[in-house]
């Protein structure tokens, strides 16, 4: 069965699925679209008009990254979801919480003024506090076993790592466990190769284009 992932180059939700596919070494192809002007065929297969969408060779499509990742996990070894029903449900809960962390990050990067930026940053830190509290000794969310939760949070950590020279949103003094988890993930080839080569440049330019204020707070002058 062939898997085609429909993507936008900067989308963290798409990146979750790419990481899962790369970690499992599952064959797939990726098709990039412009979300500002999506093609008609995409709007027919994605009810919300959002990426990622996963298209199978028989034309069947799936949407929403958490659902796509569970399907990928079901059809390709090794199994990343815990076998224990309670543990699996807990993992799903924290994957869902990760979506709020992605929203926090996006709103921080799009903040138009100081008041909005500082308010979002405070909420971001409070939510990261919750993640820090739940983490164990690592190296992964579930300890020794890599899981879909790890794939869900890696895109967040990659973006915070890129803006760290201007704003260290995850200081190690406050988030020692998150920092250890983040570094373990950023060292993985499946995470490093989950974005295009020009990702850092695209992200910096996207922030500059959408918010001069956020760019001043987050994007280093030397950012490509």
N, C-alpha and C positions, 0 to 999 in steps of 0.2 A: 504494500500500500504506500503510495506517495503522499507526502505531506507538504503543502504549500502554505507558508505563513505570510499573510498580508500585513505590511508593516509601514510605519512612519519612522524615519531614522532616529528621532529623538524620544520616542515614546518609551517610558520605563515599563509599561505593562507588556509591550511587545518584548522588551529585553528579558523579562521574566521567562517567557516561553523559549526564547533563543537559548538562554542559559540552560534550561531544562533539556532541550534537544542536544546541545553540545555536550553536556555532562553525560548524557546517556549514549552519546555517539550515534544518535539516530539520524538517518539520512533525511534531508529535507531541502526545500528550496525556499527562497525568500523573495517576495515581490514588494518593492517600495512604491508607495503612492504619495501624492500631495494631498494632505487632509483639507487644505484650503480650497482645493478644487478636485474633489474625489471623482473618479470615473463612475459612470452609471452602473457598470457591472458590480462595483464594490457596494454601492448603496442597496443593491438587490440582495446581496449575501450577508450584509451586516445591518440588522434592524435599527441599531442605534447610530449607525454611521461612524462607528469607532473602531480603532485597531486595538489589539490584534484580532484577525479572523483567521481561522484555519480551514483550508479547503482540501478535501480529500479527492482522490482520483475519480471517484464516482459522482463528483459534484456536490456531495454533502458538505455543509459548512458548520463550523462552531464559532461562537464568539464568547468574549469575556476570558481574560487570561487565566484566572483560577480554574475555570472549567476546562479550558484548553490544556492546561498543565496536568490536570487529573486524568484527562483522556490519554495524553501522551504517556503518562506514567503507567496507565493500565495496559497499554499495548506494546510497550518497549521495556525490556529489562535494563538495569536492575530496578526493582521496586523502591521508590523513594518515600512513598507514604507509609507511615507506621502501620503494622498489622493490627495492633491493638485498637479497638474501636474508640475508646476514650482518648487515647493519645492522638489518634487521627483527627478526632473532632477538635481537640485542643489546638492542633496544628492549623486546622482550617480557620479557627477563631483568630489566630495571630496572623495568618495570611490576610484575613479580612482587615485586621487592624493596620497591617502594612499599607493597605490602600489609603487609609487616612494619612499615614505618614508621607505617602507620595503626594497627596493633595496638599499637605502642609508645605512640602518642598516646592511644589509648583507655585503655590500662592506666594511664597517667599520670593521666588524668582520673578514674579510678575507684579510685586507690590509697587505702587506708584508714588508713595510718599512715606515719610518717616513714621507717622502714626500707624499706618497699615503694616509696614515692615516690622516694626517693633512688636505689634500685637501678634502677628503671625509667628514671629520668632519665639515669643514667649510660649505660645501654644505648641510650637514644634518641640521646644525643650521639654515641656511637660509631658508630651506624648513619648518622647525618647526616654524620659525617666521611667515610664511604664515598661518599656522594652528592656531597659537595663535591669530592672528589678526582677523580671521573669527569667533572665538568662542564667544558665548554669556555668560550669567550668569550660564548656566548649570542647573542641574548637567550633562545632556547629551548634545550631539551635537545639537539636536533640542530643547533644553530646558528641559521640564518635560517629554518628550516622548522618550523612548529608541528606537533606530532605527538601521538599518543595518550599518550605518556609525560608530556607537559605536562598533559593532562587528568587523568592519574592522580595527579599530585602536587599540583595546585592545591588540592584540599580540605584537604590537610594544612597547607599554608601559610596558608589562610584561618583555620583554627582556631588556629594558633600566633599569628597576628596578633591575634586577639581576646583571647588571654590574655597578650599581651606586656606590658600595663601592670603585671601582677603578676609574671610570670616570663618573661624573654626567653630562650626555649629555643633560639633561633637567633641568637645575638649576631653582629653583622656582623664583628666583629674575628676571629671564628673561622670564619665562613661567608660570606665576601664574595660568592662566586659564587652560593650558594643564595639570599642576600638579593636579589641583582640579578634572579635568575630569579623568585623569589617576587613581587617588586614588579611585574615585567612581567606576570605572570599575574594578579595582583590588580587591575591596571589594565584588564584585558580585560572588556568588557561581558558576554561569554559566561560569565565566571567570576562577576562581580558579580551577575548575574541567575540564577545556578544554584541559589540558595537562596531560601526564603521571606523576606518582609520582616521577620518576627519571629525570624529565625534566631539572632541573637546572644542574644536573651532566652531562647529555647528552650534553647540550649546552656548558658547560665549556670544556668538552673533545673535542667537535667538533671544537671549536675555537683553542684549543691547537694543534689539529691534523693538521689543515689547515694553521695556521699562528702563528709562535712563536712570531713574533713581536706584532700582535694584542692581543695575549694572555697576553703578558707582560703589555700592556696598559689597558686591559679590564678585565682580569680574576684575581680575588683575589687569593692569595696563598692558602687560606683556602677553596676555592670553591671545592665542592665535585666532 
